[in-house]
Amino acid sequence: MSNTGQKILVVEDEPDIRKLIQYNLAQERFKVSEAEDGEQALKFLQRDKPNLIILDLMLPGLSGLELCKILRDRPDTAHLPILMLTAKAGEADKVVGLEMGADDYLPKPFSPREMVARVRAILRRSESSNSAEAAPAYDKGELKIDFRTYEVFARGQLVKLTLKEFELLRYLVQNSNRVLSRDQLLDRVWGGETFVTPRTVDVHIRRLRKAVEKDDRKPRWILTLRGVGYKFDEKALAE
Ligand code: CA
């Protein structure tokens, strides 16, 4: 398995350790981002979604455990893999860390090789559980999406979408309740395609609303956030 493009966020206040982790993961072709504390990490997560977080337990401000709990309580980060680091090798910390929702635990000092091995193991586990649960379908209230057959049902009716509209909808629901900028949508849904502009996103959003919203002039699911972008409001599906 290639690591290329797998993104890892390192949350650690000690620059030397951060650099050590960054260097060793970059050697393995992971894309590494760094945060010095919990606040920076939360800001980063508003813009980007890493495949895994390496989280130091002892941080200034929000502690690693507090941050872990916040992430687990949010739908968009609830399943984000977390490797917790700590200076204390006590068994109690391990239990607390895992109870708070960390996927694994690595006491300091650790060998870079061990750290990379743990990261790989967690990613492998999360990938196999993702493909098991992400494959079949999205089914919430009035919206049903079959990701394998590309069928979409809104209020029980089969809806016709183009491939791009489908991919846009899929990305929106998989990132429900998150604010997504036009650039982000362009990047994730259209990838490296040329001849697309932020306008392209607006046009597709309009078509998608026509197809799935009850009243596309008063959208309830796909919301516009003026000057920012769009958001899929999952709560509205149950209304
Ligand atoms: Ca620390």
Boltz pocket constraint, residues with backbone or C-beta under 6 A from the ligand:
constraints:
  - pocket:
      binder: B
      contacts: [[A, 12], [A, 13], [A, 14], [A, 56], [A, 57], [A, 58], [A, 59]]
      max_distance: 6.0
